């Protein structure tokens, strides 16, 4: 399951944004999403195949796209 990997990447993005002094709400969104993704019992890859990633609390279009990018390429371009 890639859930933990994605959660770690979202935490890393939040840390980078925090170091840069970015918007606090954006930082918190990544941290909450990391917790949500690591806390789900379903495999994120299965959810992506079903198109149900946005059913995870705190995951909207932007973060869904980052998850899908990671699942396709193994990277998130923001990093």
C-alpha positions, 0 to 999 in steps of 0.5 A: 500500500502506498498510503504511508508513502503519500502521507510521508510526502505530504508531511515533507511538503508541509515542512518545506512550505513551513520553512518557506513561510508559506500560507499556514492554511495550506501547510495545515491542509497538507498535514491533515491530508497526511493524517487522513491518508495514513489513517484510511484502511483502504489502499489508495491505489484502489481508491484512485482506480475507482475515482474515490480519492476525494472521499477521503476527508481533507482531500480535494482536487489539488491533493487528489491530483498530487496523489494521482501524479505520484501513483502514475510517476512515483514523484510529486513535481512540487517536490 
